[in-house]
């Protein structure tokens, strides 16, 4: 929260898009901005802006019909401005992700992915975070 653990009013605006550039290639993305107002007299700073954005590229029916892969770059939510300079995030946090979904049949698919988060603490001390996951979907 841009003001700590206090009552906050927020107005959030965002948009996103998905565009099938070619029959088997898609582009997507979006952004969100939040205008936050501190409603507590005990916390310092009264106005803040929180921002996030993403851009993705998808490849459909890759190697086999029903499979798809994707690449994502995103700015995770961070405080881009704050009346209290100490509560403004020092660095922009980035997320990068690559995944591939393989459908075994119409009911079972598996999606391994790998991701990297840069500036995870939005400051100067945290090392990048690498992660890997595997998701299995059973659809009946």
Secondary structure, DSSP 8 states (H G I E B T S, - for coil): -TTSSS-EEEEEEEEEEEEEEETTEEEEEEEEEEEEEE--TTSS--EEEEEEEEEEEEEES-SSTT-EEEEEEEEEEEEEEESSGGGS-SS--EEEEEEEEEESSSSEEEEEEEEEEESTTSSSS---EEEEEEEEEE--
